[in-house]
Amino acid sequence: MAISKDLLDILVCPLCKATVSLTPDQSGLKCEKCHRVYPIRDDIPVMLIDEAKIEA
C-alpha cells in the first residue's frame, strides 16, 4: 500500500519544515530543501532526523 496523497500533502521535513516527496523507488520521502531521505517501513514514514540519510 502506497502513502496516500492526503498524507503527503501534510508531511514536512522535521528539520527544516520543507515539503517532502516520494523517492522514485517509493522506499522513502525526500526533503526538497535539505535533501534528507526519511525511510518508509511497513508503509509508515519514519520522520525522525536520526533515521534520515542525506542524498545529493
C-alpha positions in Angstrom: 0.0 0.0 0.0 1.4 3.3 -1.0 1.5 6.5 1.0 -1.8 8.4 0.4 -1.8 11.8 -1.4 -3.6 13.3 1.7 -0.7 12.2 4.0 1.9 13.5 1.6 0.2 16.9 1.5 0.6 17.4 5.2 4.0 15.8 5.9 7.0 18.1 6.1 10.7 17.6 6.9 11.0 17.7 10.7 14.3 19.6 10.5 13.7 22.4 8.0 9.9 22.2 7.6 10.2 22.0 3.7 7.9 19.7 1.7 8.8 16.1 1.1 8.1 13.9 -1.9 8.3 10.1 -2.6 11.6 8.8 -3.9 11.4 7.2 -7.3 11.5 3.7 -5.8 8.9 4.7 -3.2 11.1 3.5 -0.3 11.4 6.9 1.3 10.4 10.6 1.5 13.0 13.1 0.3 13.1 16.7 1.6 13.4 19.2 -1.3 15.5 21.6 0.7 18.0 19.7 2.9 18.0 16.5 0.8 17.4 14.2 3.7 15.6 10.9 2.9 13.3 9.5 5.5 12.6 5.8 5.2 9.2 4.2 4.8 8.9 1.0 6.9 5.8 -1.2 6.7 4.0 1.6 4.8 4.8 4.0 7.7 7.0 7.1 7.1 9.8 7.3 9.8 10.1 11.0 10.2 13.0 11.0 12.6 16.0 13.1 11.9 18.4 10.5 13.2 16.9 7.9 10.8 17.3 10.1 7.7 20.1 9.8 5.2 21.4 12.8 3.3 21.5 12.4 -0.5 22.7 14.9 -3.1 
